[in-house]
C-alpha cells in the first residue's frame, strides 16, 4: 500500500455486494475498510432475500401440510394444521440476526475495518464518514460504491407502514389481512402472494401491463398462471394501474386504465403491498464532487469492469457495484460485480457476463431463469442474422418429480441453431432455483447444447429435466 493513503480500498455500503468485495480484497492482499450507516448485510439480509426465504419456507410447510389431496396420494393422513404467526415472523428475524453476526465476524476475523456512519466522496480517493453528527475523512487508493436500493412507491400511492406498505414492512409479518392487494407481479409480488395465500389470505394482484409476469418468458408465465395463480385464492387485474391508494380501514384503491388514466374501478381491501420494484440509493454520495452524473433513473453509470463512468470514460480508482448500478438488482449479481471490481483494481482484467447470471422466484413451485427470454432471443437473432431454436421438457415425465408427487413444471432452453450456444434457460417446477445453475454455468463457459447432451446426470433426479432438454436439442452446423 502506498503510504499516502489510509487504505488500499474503501467500500461504501456493507450489503452482500460490499461484503463480498471486502472478502475478495483481503484475499488479494488489500488493506480494506467498509463503511455502513445502517445494519450489516444491506437489503438482501435485512429486507430481502434472507427474511423472505424464511417466511416462504415456513408458509410453504403450512401449504404442504394442508394439501390433503397431495398427502393422500403419498399415503399420508394428518389432522388439522395450525401455525403461530408471530413465531413464523420470529423465525425470519432470528435468521437475519444470525447472518448479520456471521457477516460482521467474517470481516472482523479478516481484519477489515468496519467504519460506522454515512459515507460520501468529498474528492478523488477521499471519503467522508458522518456518524451522529461527527465526521471524519479517510483516503484510499480505490473506492467502491455499493450503496444499494430502497422500494419504489409510485406517485399517488400513500403508505403508512401498517395497512399500505412495501416489502420492507411486509417481511415483519405483523398481521395477516383477510384480503390483500399486491401491486406488481414481479419476483416480490409473486413471492408474497405465495406467502399470504399459504397462510389464509385472499390476494388481488394488480399489474399495469396487459400480461401478468411481463418480465418472464411467456411459456413460463403461462405455466405459472396454471400452477401458481389459478388454483389459489388469487384474483388478477392486469392492464390496470393503482392510480391512488389511501391507507385506512379499509384501504381504498382507485384502479385506472393504463393508457387513458381514467378510473375504471375502486377496490376496498384490508391491506395493500406495493411491490413495484426498487430505486437506487445514490443521492448524497458526493458523486458531483468528482464530476459524475447519475443517469435519468438515478443509477451510477459503469462499464462491464465496474468502473464508474464520467462522460463515458472510466474515472480512475472509482468503482460501483450492486443495485446502485441498475444492471441486475440481485444480491448474487452484486457479489459477482464486487469480485470483478476487485480483480480490476488489482490489474487482473475481468469483465462481467450478465447473461450468465441466474435469477429465481422462490414460490412453490419455484421459477428460475438465466439469459434471454424467447422474445428477446428472437430480437437478437434478427439483429445479428442467425436463427434460434427452443426445446421444452416437462416435470410430469421426470421420475423424481413423480416420486415427490410434484409433476407440475417445465424446463425450456433457447439456443442458436448453428452453434448450439445457449441463449437462455427458463424453469418452473420443484427446486427450479437449484436446477438453473447448470444452464448458467454452461453459458458462462460457452458450452453448447451438444456438449451438454453428452454429460451424465444422476438417475433419478430432477436434473434430468435439463438433461432431456439438451438431448432433444438439434444443432444444424
C-alpha positions as CSV (number, residue, x, y, z in Angstrom):
1,X,0.0,0.0,0.0
2,X,1.2,3.5,-0.8
3,X,2.0,5.5,2.3
4,X,-0.1,8.4,1.0
5,X,-3.4,6.5,1.6
6,X,-5.1,5.3,4.7
7,X,-6.4,2.2,2.9
8,X,-5.9,0.4,-0.4
9,X,-9.7,0.1,-0.7
10,X,-12.7,1.7,1.0
11,X,-16.1,0.3,0.2
12,X,-19.2,2.4,0.8
13,X,-22.1,0.0,1.8
14,X,-21.9,-3.3,3.7
15,X,-24.6,-5.2,1.8
16,X,-23.9,-8.6,0.2
17,X,-22.0,-6.9,-2.7
18,X,-19.8,-4.8,-0.4
19,X,-19.2,-7.7,1.9
20,X,-18.2,-10.0,-0.9
21,X,-15.9,-7.3,-2.4
22,X,-14.2,-6.9,1.0
23,X,-13.6,-10.6,1.4
24,X,-12.1,-10.8,-2.1
25,X,-10.0,-7.7,-1.5
26,X,-8.4,-9.3,1.6
27,X,-7.7,-12.4,-0.5
28,X,-5.9,-10.2,-2.9
29,X,-3.8,-8.6,-0.1
30,X,-5.6,-5.2,0.0
31,X,-5.9,-3.2,3.3
32,X,-9.6,-2.7,3.3
33,X,-12.3,-0.7,5.2
34,X,-16.1,-0.9,4.7
35,X,-18.4,1.9,5.6
36,X,-22.0,1.3,6.7
37,X,-24.6,3.7,8.1
38,X,-27.2,1.1,8.9
39,X,-27.2,-2.7,9.6
40,X,-24.6,-5.1,8.2
41,X,-26.0,-7.1,5.3
42,X,-27.9,-4.4,3.4
43,X,-31.1,-5.1,1.6
44,X,-30.6,-8.8,1.0
45,X,-30.0,-9.8,4.6
46,X,-32.3,-7.3,6.3
47,X,-35.2,-6.6,3.9
48,X,-34.9,-9.0,1.0
49,X,-33.5,-12.4,0.2
50,X,-33.0,-13.8,3.7
51,X,-36.2,-12.9,5.7
52,X,-38.4,-13.5,2.6
53,X,-37.0,-17.0,2.2
54,X,-37.5,-17.7,5.9
55,X,-41.2,-16.7,5.5
56,X,-41.5,-18.7,2.3
57,X,-40.0,-21.8,3.9
58,X,-42.4,-21.6,6.9
59,X,-45.6,-20.8,4.9
60,X,-44.6,-23.4,2.3
61,X,-44.7,-26.0,5.0
62,X,-48.1,-24.9,6.0
63,X,-49.3,-25.1,2.4
64,X,-47.9,-28.6,2.0
65,X,-49.3,-29.9,5.3
66,X,-52.8,-28.6,4.4
67,X,-52.7,-30.2,0.9
68,X,-54.8,-33.2,1.9
69,X,-55.1,-34.4,-1.7
70,X,-51.3,-34.5,-2.2
71,X,-50.6,-36.2,1.1
72,X,-53.3,-38.8,0.5
73,X,-51.7,-39.7,-2.8
74,X,-48.5,-40.4,-0.9
75,X,-50.4,-42.5,1.7
76,X,-50.2,-39.8,4.4
77,X,-53.0,-38.6,6.7
78,X,-52.7,-35.8,9.2
79,X,-55.1,-33.8,11.3
80,X,-55.7,-30.1,11.4
81,X,-52.7,-27.9,10.8
82,X,-52.3,-24.6,12.6
83,X,-49.5,-22.1,12.8
84,X,-48.3,-19.3,15.1
85,X,-47.9,-16.1,13.0
86,X,-45.5,-14.5,15.5
87,X,-43.2,-17.5,15.6
88,X,-43.0,-17.5,11.8
89,X,-42.1,-13.8,12.0
90,X,-39.5,-14.6,14.7
91,X,-38.0,-17.3,12.5
92,X,-37.3,-14.7,9.9
93,X,-36.0,-12.2,12.4
94,X,-33.7,-14.7,14.1
95,X,-32.2,-15.8,10.8
96,X,-31.5,-12.2,9.9
97,X,-29.7,-11.6,13.2
98,X,-27.6,-14.8,12.8
99,X,-26.4,-13.8,9.3
100,X,-25.7,-10.2,10.3
101,X,-23.5,-11.6,13.0
102,X,-21.8,-14.1,10.7
103,X,-21.0,-11.3,8.2
104,X,-19.6,-9.0,10.9
105,X,-17.5,-11.7,12.3
106,X,-16.1,-12.7,8.9
107,X,-14.9,-9.2,8.3
108,X,-13.5,-8.7,11.8
109,X,-11.6,-12.0,11.5
110,X,-10.0,-10.9,8.3
111,X,-9.1,-7.5,9.8
112,X,-11.4,-5.4,7.6
113,X,-12.1,-2.1,9.4
114,X,-15.8,-1.5,9.8
115,X,-16.4,2.2,9.8
116,X,-19.9,3.1,11.2
117,X,-21.5,6.1,9.5
118,X,-22.7,7.5,6.2
119,X,-20.0,7.6,3.6
120,X,-19.7,10.1,0.7
121,X,-17.0,11.2,-1.7
122,X,-15.5,14.7,-1.0
123,X,-12.7,14.5,-3.5
124,X,-10.9,11.9,-5.6
125,X,-9.9,8.9,-3.4
126,X,-11.3,10.6,-0.3
127,X,-14.3,9.5,1.7
128,X,-16.1,11.5,4.5
129,X,-17.9,9.4,7.1
130,X,-20.5,11.0,9.3
131,X,-22.0,9.3,12.4
132,X,-24.2,11.1,14.9
133,X,-23.1,14.5,13.7
134,X,-19.4,13.7,13.9
135,X,-17.4,13.5,10.7
136,X,-14.0,12.0,9.8
137,X,-12.2,11.6,6.5
138,X,-10.2,8.7,5.1
139,X,-8.3,8.2,1.9
140,X,-8.0,5.2,-0.3
141,X,-6.2,4.3,-3.5
142,X,-9.6,2.9,-4.7
143,X,-13.2,3.4,-3.7
144,X,-16.1,1.0,-4.4
145,X,-19.7,2.4,-4.0
146,X,-22.2,-0.3,-3.0
147,X,-25.0,1.8,-1.7
148,X,-27.9,-0.5,-2.6
149,X,-31.6,0.4,-3.2
150,X,-35.0,1.0,-1.5
151,X,-38.5,0.1,-2.5
152,X,-40.1,2.3,-5.2
153,X,-43.5,3.8,-4.4
154,X,-45.3,5.3,-7.4
155,X,-46.9,8.7,-7.3
156,X,-50.5,8.6,-6.0
157,X,-49.8,5.8,-3.5
158,X,-49.6,6.7,0.2
159,X,-48.0,4.3,2.6
160,X,-48.5,4.1,6.3
161,X,-46.4,1.0,7.0
162,X,-49.4,-0.7,8.5
163,X,-52.2,-1.1,6.0
164,X,-50.3,0.1,2.9
165,X,-46.7,-1.0,2.9
166,X,-43.7,-2.1,0.9
167,X,-41.8,-5.4,1.2
168,X,-39.7,-3.8,4.0
169,X,-42.7,-3.8,6.3
170,X,-44.3,-6.9,4.9
171,X,-41.3,-9.0,6.0
172,X,-42.1,-8.3,9.6
173,X,-45.4,-10.2,9.2
174,X,-47.1,-8.1,11.9
175,X,-50.6,-9.2,10.9
176,X,-52.4,-11.3,8.3
177,X,-55.0,-9.4,6.4
178,X,-58.0,-11.3,5.2
179,X,-57.8,-9.6,1.8
180,X,-54.6,-8.0,0.5
181,X,-53.9,-6.3,-2.8
182,X,-50.4,-6.7,-4.2
183,X,-49.3,-4.1,-6.8
184,X,-46.8,-5.7,-9.2
185,X,-46.3,-9.3,-10.4
186,X,-42.6,-9.5,-10.4
187,X,-40.4,-11.6,-8.0
188,X,-41.6,-9.7,-4.9
189,X,-45.3,-9.8,-5.8
190,X,-45.2,-13.4,-6.7
191,X,-43.3,-14.5,-3.5
192,X,-45.6,-12.5,-1.2
193,X,-48.8,-13.9,-3.0
194,X,-47.3,-17.3,-2.2
195,X,-46.8,-16.4,1.5
196,X,-50.1,-14.8,2.1
197,X,-52.3,-17.4,0.3
198,X,-50.5,-20.2,2.2
199,X,-51.4,-18.5,5.4
200,X,-55.0,-18.0,4.5
201,X,-55.3,-14.5,2.9
202,X,-57.1,-13.7,-0.2
203,X,-55.0,-11.9,-2.8
204,X,-55.6,-9.5,-5.7
205,X,-52.6,-8.9,-7.9
206,X,-52.7,-5.6,-9.8
207,X,-50.4,-5.5,-12.9
208,X,-50.0,-2.3,-15.0
209,X,-49.1,-4.2,-18.2
210,X,-51.5,-6.3,-20.1
211,X,-50.0,-9.6,-19.1
212,X,-49.1,-11.0,-15.7
213,X,-45.4,-11.6,-15.0
214,X,-44.3,-9.4,-18.0
215,X,-40.6,-9.8,-17.5
216,X,-40.7,-13.7,-17.5
217,X,-40.6,-15.9,-20.6
218,X,-44.2,-16.2,-22.0
219,X,-44.2,-20.0,-21.7
220,X,-43.2,-19.8,-18.0
221,X,-45.7,-17.1,-17.3
222,X,-48.4,-19.3,-18.9
223,X,-47.5,-22.3,-16.7
224,X,-47.2,-20.1,-13.6
225,X,-50.8,-18.9,-14.2
226,X,-51.9,-22.5,-14.2
227,X,-49.9,-23.7,-11.1
228,X,-49.3,-20.6,-9.0
229,X,-52.3,-18.4,-9.6
230,X,-55.5,-20.2,-10.8
231,X,-55.6,-22.9,-8.1
232,X,-55.1,-20.4,-5.3
233,X,-57.3,-17.7,-3.8
234,X,-55.8,-15.1,-6.1
235,X,-57.7,-12.6,-8.4
236,X,-55.7,-10.9,-11.1
237,X,-56.2,-7.4,-12.5
238,X,-53.9,-6.9,-15.5
239,X,-53.7,-3.8,-17.7
240,X,-54.7,-1.5,-14.8
241,X,-52.7,0.9,-12.6
242,X,-53.3,1.7,-9.0
243,X,-53.9,5.5,-9.6
244,X,-54.4,6.2,-5.9
245,X,-54.0,4.1,-2.8
246,X,-55.3,5.5,0.5
247,X,-54.4,3.8,3.8
248,X,-57.1,3.0,6.4
249,X,-59.7,0.5,7.2
250,X,-60.5,-0.3,4.5
251,X,-57.7,0.6,2.1
252,X,-59.2,2.3,-0.9
253,X,-57.5,1.7,-4.3
254,X,-58.6,3.5,-7.4
255,X,-57.8,1.4,-10.5
256,X,-57.3,3.2,-13.7
257,X,-56.8,2.3,-17.4
258,X,-53.1,2.4,-18.2
259,X,-53.5,4.4,-21.3
260,X,-56.3,6.9,-20.5
261,X,-55.6,7.1,-16.8
262,X,-59.4,7.1,-16.2
263,X,-60.6,5.4,-13.1
264,X,-62.5,2.2,-14.0
265,X,-62.9,0.5,-10.6
266,X,-62.4,1.0,-6.9
267,X,-61.3,-1.7,-4.5
268,X,-61.7,-1.7,-0.8
269,X,-59.3,-4.2,0.8
270,X,-57.8,-4.8,4.2
271,X,-54.2,-4.1,3.2
272,X,-52.0,-3.3,0.2
273,X,-48.5,-4.4,-0.6
274,X,-46.6,-2.1,-3.0
275,X,-44.2,-4.4,-5.0
276,X,-43.4,-2.1,-7.9
277,X,-39.6,-2.5,-7.9
278,X,-36.7,-0.7,-6.3
279,X,-34.8,2.5,-6.8
280,X,-31.1,3.2,-6.1
281,X,-29.7,4.9,-3.1
282,X,-27.4,7.2,-4.9
283,X,-28.2,10.7,-3.6
284,X,-25.8,12.4,-1.3
285,X,-22.9,10.2,-2.2
286,X,-20.8,13.1,-3.3
287,X,-20.6,12.0,-6.9
288,X,-20.8,15.5,-8.1
289,X,-17.6,16.3,-6.2
290,X,-15.8,14.0,-8.7
291,X,-17.8,15.1,-11.7
292,X,-20.0,12.0,-12.1
293,X,-23.6,12.4,-13.3
294,X,-26.3,9.9,-12.5
295,X,-28.4,8.6,-15.3
296,X,-32.1,9.7,-15.6
297,X,-33.2,6.9,-13.3
298,X,-30.7,7.7,-10.6
299,X,-28.3,4.8,-11.3
300,X,-24.5,5.2,-11.3
301,X,-23.1,4.7,-14.9
302,X,-20.5,1.9,-15.0
303,X,-18.8,-0.3,-17.6
304,X,-18.5,-4.1,-17.6
305,X,-15.3,-3.8,-15.5
306,X,-17.4,-1.9,-12.8
307,X,-15.5,1.3,-13.3
308,X,-17.7,4.4,-12.8
309,X,-18.0,6.5,-15.9
310,X,-17.6,10.2,-16.3
311,X,-18.6,11.5,-19.7
312,X,-18.4,7.9,-21.0
313,X,-14.9,7.3,-19.7
314,X,-13.7,5.5,-16.6
315,X,-13.0,7.6,-13.5
316,X,-9.6,6.4,-12.2
317,X,-9.9,4.5,-8.9
318,X,-13.7,4.7,-8.6
319,X,-16.0,1.7,-8.9
320,X,-19.6,0.9,-8.3
321,X,-21.5,-2.4,-7.8
322,X,-24.9,-3.8,-6.9
323,X,-28.3,-2.2,-7.1
324,X,-26.8,1.3,-7.4
325,X,-25.7,0.5,-10.9
326,X,-29.1,-0.8,-12.0
327,X,-27.6,-3.7,-14.1
328,X,-29.1,-6.7,-12.3
329,X,-30.7,-5.9,-9.0
330,X,-29.9,-9.2,-7.4
331,X,-27.7,-10.0,-4.3
332,X,-25.6,-12.5,-6.1
333,X,-25.1,-10.2,-9.1
334,X,-23.8,-7.6,-6.6
335,X,-21.4,-10.2,-5.2
336,X,-20.1,-11.0,-8.7
337,X,-19.7,-7.4,-9.5
338,X,-17.7,-6.9,-6.3
339,X,-15.3,-9.6,-7.3
340,X,-14.9,-8.2,-10.8
341,X,-14.2,-4.7,-9.4
342,X,-11.5,-6.0,-7.0
343,X,-9.9,-8.1,-9.8
344,X,-9.6,-5.0,-12.0
345,X,-8.3,-2.9,-9.1
346,X,-5.5,-5.5,-8.8
347,X,-4.7,-5.2,-12.5
348,X,-6.3,-8.6,-13.3
349,X,-8.6,-7.5,-16.1
350,X,-12.0,-9.2,-16.0
351,X,-15.5,-8.3,-17.3
352,X,-18.9,-9.4,-16.1
353,X,-21.2,-11.5,-18.2
354,X,-24.8,-10.6,-17.2
355,X,-26.3,-13.3,-19.5
356,X,-24.7,-16.0,-17.3
357,X,-26.2,-14.7,-14.0
358,X,-29.4,-16.6,-13.0
359,X,-32.4,-15.4,-11.1
360,X,-35.2,-17.1,-9.2
361,X,-38.6,-16.5,-7.5
362,X,-38.8,-18.8,-4.5
363,X,-42.5,-19.6,-4.9
364,X,-44.0,-23.1,-4.6
365,X,-43.0,-24.4,-7.1
366,X,-40.0,-22.2,-7.8
367,X,-39.4,-20.2,-11.0
368,X,-35.9,-19.5,-12.4
369,X,-34.2,-18.3,-15.5
370,X,-30.8,-17.3,-17.0
371,X,-30.1,-15.4,-20.2
372,X,-32.7,-14.2,-22.6
373,X,-36.4,-14.8,-22.9
374,X,-37.7,-16.2,-26.2
375,X,-38.9,-12.8,-27.5
376,X,-35.6,-11.2,-26.6
377,X,-33.6,-14.0,-28.2
378,X,-35.7,-13.6,-31.4
379,X,-34.9,-9.9,-31.4
380,X,-31.2,-10.6,-31.0
381,X,-31.3,-13.2,-33.8
382,X,-33.0,-10.9,-36.2
383,X,-30.4,-8.1,-35.5
384,X,-27.4,-10.4,-35.8
385,X,-28.6,-12.7,-38.6
386,X,-28.9,-16.1,-37.1
387,X,-31.8,-18.5,-36.2
388,X,-32.8,-19.7,-32.8
389,X,-34.5,-22.9,-31.7
390,X,-36.3,-23.9,-28.5
391,X,-36.7,-27.2,-26.7
392,X,-39.1,-27.9,-23.8
393,X,-39.3,-30.8,-21.3
394,X,-41.9,-31.4,-18.6
395,X,-41.6,-32.5,-15.0
396,X,-44.5,-34.9,-15.5
397,X,-42.1,-37.1,-17.4
398,X,-39.4,-37.0,-14.6
399,X,-39.2,-39.9,-12.3
400,X,-38.1,-37.9,-9.2
401,X,-40.8,-35.3,-9.7
402,X,-43.4,-38.1,-9.9
403,X,-42.0,-39.8,-6.8
404,X,-42.3,-36.5,-4.9
405,X,-45.9,-36.0,-6.2
406,X,-44.8,-32.7,-7.8
407,X,-45.4,-33.2,-11.6
408,X,-46.2,-29.6,-12.4
409,X,-43.3,-28.0,-14.2
410,X,-41.5,-27.0,-17.4
411,X,-37.9,-26.5,-18.5
412,X,-37.2,-24.5,-21.7
413,X,-33.9,-24.0,-23.4
414,X,-33.3,-21.4,-26.1
415,X,-30.3,-21.8,-28.3
416,X,-28.7,-20.9,-31.6
417,X,-29.4,-23.4,-34.3
418,X,-26.0,-23.0,-35.9
419,X,-23.6,-23.3,-32.9
420,X,-25.9,-24.7,-30.2
421,X,-24.9,-21.8,-27.9
422,X,-27.4,-21.4,-25.1
423,X,-29.1,-18.0,-25.2
424,X,-31.5,-18.6,-22.3
425,X,-33.0,-21.2,-20.0
426,X,-36.2,-21.0,-18.0
427,X,-37.6,-23.4,-15.4
428,X,-40.8,-23.6,-13.3
429,X,-41.0,-26.6,-11.0
430,X,-39.7,-28.3,-7.9
431,X,-36.3,-26.9,-7.0
432,X,-36.1,-24.8,-10.2
433,X,-33.8,-22.3,-8.4
434,X,-31.2,-25.0,-7.9
435,X,-31.6,-26.6,-11.3
436,X,-30.9,-23.4,-13.3
437,X,-27.3,-23.3,-12.2
438,X,-26.3,-25.9,-14.7
439,X,-27.5,-23.8,-17.6
440,X,-25.9,-20.6,-16.0
441,X,-22.5,-22.3,-15.8
442,X,-22.9,-23.6,-19.4
443,X,-23.5,-20.0,-20.6
444,X,-20.5,-18.7,-18.6
445,X,-18.3,-21.5,-20.1
446,X,-19.6,-21.2,-23.6
447,X,-20.8,-24.8,-23.7
448,X,-23.3,-25.8,-26.4
449,X,-26.4,-27.9,-26.0
450,X,-24.5,-30.6,-28.0
451,X,-21.6,-30.5,-25.4
452,X,-24.1,-30.8,-22.6
453,X,-26.0,-33.6,-24.2
454,X,-23.1,-36.0,-23.5
455,X,-22.8,-35.2,-19.8
456,X,-24.1,-37.9,-17.4
457,X,-26.8,-37.0,-14.8
458,X,-27.7,-39.0,-11.7
459,X,-30.9,-41.0,-12.1
460,X,-33.5,-40.5,-10.7
461,X,-33.0,-36.7,-10.1
462,X,-34.7,-33.5,-11.2
463,X,-31.6,-32.6,-13.0
464,X,-32.7,-35.0,-15.8
465,X,-35.3,-32.4,-16.8
466,X,-32.5,-30.3,-18.3
467,X,-30.5,-33.4,-19.4
468,X,-33.5,-34.4,-21.5
469,X,-33.8,-30.9,-23.0
470,X,-30.1,-30.9,-24.0
471,X,-30.5,-34.3,-25.6
472,X,-33.6,-33.2,-27.6
473,X,-31.9,-30.1,-28.9
474,X,-30.7,-30.4,-32.6
475,X,-27.8,-28.3,-33.8
476,X,-27.5,-27.7,-37.6
477,X,-23.9,-26.7,-38.0
